[in-house]
Structure formats: C-alpha cells, structure tokens
C-alpha cells in the first residue's frame, strides 16, 4: 500500500505540472494575439504538445517534491487508515477536516464527558463550602460530612451521599463509627470512603488519648468519656474496657477485658485484678458501652461492678468509677451511688 500511495502522489504531482504548463501556454497565446485554444473537459485527451511520457512525469514529480514552492502549492493529502480505500471511508475525510482524526486531541465521550461536566458544576459548590468552613461558620452535619467526602470522592457530587449517610445512621458521629459493611450498603460509599472514616476515627482516638494521658483521671471524667466514646460509639456489640492508673491517678494503659453480644459482655473480675497487679496499678476505672444507645445500667452491670470492688479492696486497689457509654450521653455509677 505504501508503493500505491507513492504512485498516487507522483501522478498528482505530474497532473499539477501539466496544468501549470497548459496555463503558461494559454497566457503565451493570449499575449501574441493568437486565439486561445478551447478548454478541454477532464475527459478530453491531453493536447499533444502537453503530453509527457511516464519518465517525464516521474521527473516532474521529483522536481516538484524537491521544490518548496511546488510543495506549498500541492494540496495536503488526507491520511487514511493503512490498507483502506479513501473512497470507502468518507467519514475519515470529514473527521480529519474537523480536527477529529487520529492526530486530534482526545475528546471525552459518554460517561467520561458527563463526569467532567459534573466535576465542573460541583467545583464551585466545593469552593464555597470550604470558604464557609474556613470562615468558622457552623455547618450542618451533612455539610461537614461533605467536606470529608471531598477527599474520598474527588469527581462526584457528594451532597446526596452525605445526606443518605446522615439519614441512615442519624448523626455525623454515628456515621464515622458505623461498621464498614453497613457503610458500604449506602449507594456511593466504597472502600476508599470506609478507609478514610477509619483514619478519622483513629486520629480522634489518638487526640483524646493524648489529652487523657496528660491529665489526672480522677478529676477528668469528661476526658475519660471523650476518649472511650471515640472508641466505643457505634459498635454493634458490647466491649468492656479497663483503665489502669498509677499512684498519681494518671493513665498507665487502657485494655479491652472482654467483648460480647449486643446486650451482654462476659467479664471476669479475677482477670481484671490480676492484670492490675502485673502493671503495678494503684486504681482502675471500668468502662463499657451499650450498643442500644441507652446508658442506663442493667442488673448485671451493677453486679459485676460490686464483685470487682470487693475483690480489689483486700489488694489495696481502688475502683474509681464504672462509666457506661451510650449514643449521645453516659452514666457514671459513682454519680449514681453504686461505687
């Protein structure tokens, strides 16, 4: 096919050369007063004086190709897919004429184009929302969630997803604490969103842990609640944690002593006290969650608290409190008179 293209190009160049010769002859005759020769149609045979042999045509073609002026006069030949007849592909001609051929910049089409439009339309909304946040405005929970989703979902309108999450789980904090499986049941939420939420929870735990580590726990019940709320809120099963304290009532370590079902956690007082002796703790604080959201203590909660207090007394170990974490509040058994 390359040889065929070169042959076609040589014939085209020869035809141009012949045409220029005919024009020159016509101009010469007009200038000498002789009548102009009648113009021939494309199908009329070429006059004998302008005929050229194949060798002459080839030489003319090579001369025109080497002559920049001749090259400039020669019309650009449209490219076609290799092995294709241009006559069978008029759409290729049209595509290249309008800058849509194989060398034209790639254009978005279909879903990609729609996504690009969506991104362009939502970018202004994102900028405005960030500006409101930077000005210190109090944002609704779904808009605060939108800000987080901007990072997780950079090319999609996140407002419907944020609203769907709040509607499903009830609050911003509950969304962040929700299990991965339930989060991914919401349309638009994938593994990246779940991973980012997990990172935010870990950051919150670290912040509250550092705040608690530098404080006297006995006078910082709110700090204890903040720390464990970040860890326990939204869990679908009960977990029982123990905070071990030194002689100055500062945190030594926090450990999970047991995990159970939606409404019960098996706790073994002997293991709690044994661990306190291993750590050299002087006091402990008991903490567990109620997945139902209601922090009211059950009979089992009161009973296990009493057993741990009775076992700790002979060891000189103080039980400062037993805190039950609910959905949006908590209860201190010390404040309720059980400790």
C-alpha positions in Angstrom: 0.0 0.0 0.0 2.9 2.4 0.6 4.0 1.9 -3.0 0.4 2.6 -4.2 0.4 5.8 -2.2 3.7 6.9 -3.7 2.4 6.2 -7.2 -0.7 8.2 -6.5 1.4 11.1 -5.2 3.6 11.0 -8.4 0.5 11.1 -10.7 -1.0 14.0 -8.7 2.3 16.0 -9.0 2.5 15.2 -12.7 -1.0 16.4 -13.2 -0.2 19.7 -11.5 2.8 20.2 -13.6 0.8 19.6 -16.8 -1.9 22.0 -15.6 0.7 24.7 -15.0 2.2 24.1 -18.5 -1.3 24.5 -20.1 -1.9 27.8 -18.2 1.5 29.1 -19.3 0.8 28.1 -23.0 -2.6 29.9 -22.8 -1.0 33.0 -21.4 1.6 33.0 -24.2 -1.0 32.7 -26.9 -3.1 35.5 -25.4 -0.1 37.7 -25.3 0.8 37.0 -29.0 -2.8 37.7 -30.3 -3.5 34.2 -31.3 -6.9 32.8 -30.4 -7.0 30.8 -27.2 -7.3 27.1 -27.6 -10.6 25.8 -26.5 -10.6 24.5 -22.9 -10.8 20.7 -22.7 -13.0 18.9 -20.3 -11.5 16.5 -17.8 -12.3 13.6 -20.2 -10.7 15.2 -23.2 -7.4 13.9 -24.3 -4.4 16.0 -23.4 -3.1 18.1 -26.4 0.0 16.5 -28.0 2.2 19.4 -27.1 1.5 19.0 -23.4 1.7 15.2 -23.2 4.6 13.8 -21.3 5.9 10.3 -21.0 5.9 8.4 -17.8 9.6 9.1 -17.3 9.0 12.9 -17.8 6.1 12.8 -15.3 8.2 11.0 -12.7 11.0 13.5 -13.2 8.5 16.4 -12.9 7.1 14.8 -9.7 10.5 14.6 -8.2 11.3 18.2 -9.1 8.1 19.4 -7.6 8.7 17.4 -4.4 12.2 19.0 -4.1 10.9 22.5 -4.9 9.5 24.1 -1.7 7.3 26.4 -3.8 5.8 23.5 -5.6 5.3 21.6 -2.4 3.4 24.6 -1.0 1.1 24.7 -4.0 0.4 21.0 -3.8 -2.8 20.3 -1.8 -2.5 18.4 1.5 -3.4 14.8 1.1 -5.7 13.4 3.8 -4.4 10.3 5.6 -6.5 7.2 5.8 -6.1 4.0 7.9 -3.5 1.7 6.3 -5.0 -0.6 3.8 -8.2 1.3 3.4 -9.6 2.9 0.2 -10.3 6.6 0.9 -13.4 6.4 -1.3 -14.9 3.8 1.1 -14.2 6.0 4.2 -15.7 9.5 3.6 -16.2 9.8 7.3 -12.4 9.7 7.8 -12.1 12.7 5.5 -14.7 14.6 7.4 -13.2 13.6 10.8 -9.8 14.9 9.8 -11.2 18.1 8.2 -12.8 19.0 11.5 -9.9 18.1 13.7 -11.2 14.8 14.9 -8.8 12.5 13.2 -6.3 10.1 14.8 -3.9 13.0 15.5 -6.5 15.3 17.0 -6.6 15.8 20.8 -8.6 13.0 22.5 -12.1 14.1 23.4 -14.2 12.9 26.4 -17.2 11.0 25.4 -20.1 9.2 27.1 -19.8 8.8 30.8 -16.4 10.5 30.9 -17.9 13.6 29.4 -20.7 13.6 31.9 -18.4 13.1 34.8 -16.3 16.1 33.6 -19.4 18.3 33.4 -20.4 17.1 36.9 -17.0 18.0 38.3 -17.1 21.4 36.7 -20.5 22.1 38.1 -19.7 20.8 41.6 -16.3 22.5 41.9 -17.9 25.9 42.6 -20.0 24.3 45.4 -17.0 22.7 46.9 -15.1 26.0 46.9 -18.0 27.8 48.5 -18.4 25.2 51.2 -14.7 25.2 52.0 -14.8 29.0 52.3 -17.7 28.8 54.7 -15.8 26.3 56.8 -12.7 28.5 56.8 -14.7 31.5 57.9 -15.7 29.5 61.0 -19.3 29.0 60.1 -21.2 26.3 61.9 -22.1 23.8 59.2 -24.9 21.3 59.3 -23.8 17.7 59.9 -24.4 16.7 56.3 -22.2 19.5 55.0 -19.4 18.7 57.4 -19.6 15.1 56.1 -19.5 16.5 52.6 -16.1 18.1 53.4 -14.7 14.8 54.4 -16.1 13.1 51.3 -14.5 15.6 49.0 -11.2 13.9 49.6 -12.6 10.4 49.3 -14.7 11.1 46.2 -13.0 13.8 44.2 -15.1 13.6 41.0 -18.6 13.3 42.1 -21.3 15.3 43.8 -21.1 14.2 47.4 -24.1 16.0 48.9 -26.6 13.2 48.1 -24.2 10.7 49.6 -23.7 12.8 52.8 -27.4 13.2 53.2 -28.1 9.5 52.7 -25.5 8.6 55.4 -26.9 11.0 57.9 -30.4 9.7 57.2 -29.2 6.1 57.6 -27.2 6.5 60.8 -28.7 9.5 62.5 -25.7 11.8 63.1 -22.2 12.7 62.0 -20.5 10.8 64.8 -22.6 7.7 64.2 -21.6 7.7 60.5 -17.9 7.8 61.4 -18.4 5.0 63.9 -20.6 2.8 61.7 -19.3 -0.7 60.7 -17.7 -0.9 57.3 -20.3 -3.4 56.0 -23.2 -1.1 56.8 -21.5 2.0 55.4 -21.0 0.2 52.1 -24.7 -0.6 51.9 -25.2 3.2 51.1 -25.0 4.0 47.4 -21.8 5.8 46.5 -19.8 4.6 49.5 -16.8 2.3 48.7 -13.7 1.1 50.3 -11.9 4.4 50.0 -14.6 6.2 52.0 -14.6 3.5 54.6 -10.8 3.7 54.9 -10.9 7.4 55.3 -13.5 7.2 58.0 -11.4 4.6 59.8 -8.4 7.0 59.6 -10.5 9.9 61.1 -11.6 7.6 64.0 -8.0 6.6 64.7 -7.0 10.3 64.7 -9.8 11.2 67.1 -8.7 8.3 69.4 -5.1 9.5 69.4 -6.1 13.1 70.2 -8.3 12.1 73.1 -5.7 9.5 74.3 -3.0 12.2 74.4 -5.3 14.6 76.2 -6.2 11.8 78.8 -2.6 10.7 79.3 -1.5 14.2 80.5 -4.3 14.6 83.0 -5.3 13.4 86.4 -8.1 10.9 85.6 -9.8 11.2 88.9 -10.6 14.9 88.2 -11.2 14.4 84.4 -14.3 12.3 83.9 -15.1 14.2 80.8 -11.7 13.4 79.3 -12.3 9.7 80.0 -15.7 9.8 78.4 -14.3 11.6 75.3 -11.6 9.0 74.9 -13.9 6.0 75.2 -16.7 7.5 73.3 -14.4 7.8 70.3 -13.5 4.1 70.6 -16.9 2.6 71.5 -19.6 4.7 70.0 -21.4 3.0 67.1 -20.2 -0.5 67.9 -22.7 -3.3 67.4 -21.6 -5.3 70.4 -20.6 -4.6 74.0 -17.0 -4.1 74.9 -15.7 -3.9 78.5 -12.5 -1.8 79.0 -10.4 -1.1 82.0 -8.3 2.0 82.5 -5.3 1.3 84.8 -3.9 4.2 86.8 -0.7 4.9 88.8 -0.4 6.4 92.2 -1.0 9.9 90.8 -4.1 8.7 89.1 -2.6 9.1 85.6 -3.1 6.6 82.9 -0.8 3.6 82.7 -2.6 1.7 80.0 -6.1 1.0 78.7 -7.1 -2.5 77.7 -10.2 -4.4 76.5 -11.1 -7.0 79.1 -13.9 -8.6 77.1 -16.3 -8.4 74.1 -19.7 -9.9 73.9 -23.0 -9.6 72.2 -25.4 -6.7 71.6 -26.6 -6.7 75.3 -24.0 -8.6 77.3 -20.3 -8.9 77.9 -18.6 -11.6 79.9 -16.3 -10.1 82.4 -14.0 -12.0 84.8 -13.1 -9.9 87.9 -10.2 -12.2 88.7 -8.5 -11.4 85.3 -9.1 -7.7 85.8 -7.4 -7.7 89.2 -4.6 -10.0 88.0 -3.7 -7.6 85.2 -3.8 -4.6 87.7 -1.2 -6.3 89.8 1.0 -7.1 86.8 1.0 -3.5 85.8 1.6 -2.2 89.3 -1.6 -0.2 89.1 -3.0 1.7 92.2 -6.5 2.3 90.8 -8.8 1.3 87.9 -11.7 2.8 86.0 -14.3 0.4 84.4 -15.9 1.4 81.1 -18.2 -0.3 78.7 -20.7 0.6 76.0 -24.4 -0.1 75.4 -25.0 -0.5 71.6 -28.7 0.2 72.2 -27.7 3.8 72.9 -29.3 3.8 76.4 -26.6 4.1 79.1 -28.9 3.0 81.9 -27.1 0.3 84.0 -28.5 -3.2 84.0 -28.5 -5.5 87.0 -25.6 -7.4 85.5 -23.7 -4.1 85.2 -24.2 -3.3 88.9 -23.4 -6.8 90.0 -20.1 -7.1 88.2 -19.1 -3.7 89.5 -19.7 -4.9 93.1 -17.7 -8.1 92.5 -14.7 -6.2 91.2 -14.8 -3.7 94.1 -15.0 -6.5 96.7 -12.0 -8.3 95.1 -9.9 -5.1 94.8 -10.4 -3.9 98.4 -8.0 -6.5 100.0 -5.4 -5.8 97.4 -5.4 -2.1 98.2 -6.7 -1.3 94.7 -9.2 1.5 94.3 -12.1 1.3 91.8 -12.7 4.9 90.9 -15.8 4.6 88.7 -17.7 2.5 86.2 -18.8 4.5 83.2 -21.4 3.3 80.7 -21.2 5.0 77.2 -24.5 5.5 75.3 -25.3 7.0 72.0 -25.1 10.7 73.0 -24.7 10.5 76.7 -23.1 8.5 79.5 -23.8 7.4 83.1 -21.3 7.3 86.0 -22.1 4.6 88.5 -20.2 6.6 91.1 -22.6 9.5 90.5 -25.5 7.0 90.8 -24.2 5.8 94.2 -23.1 2.3 93.1 -19.3 3.0 93.6 
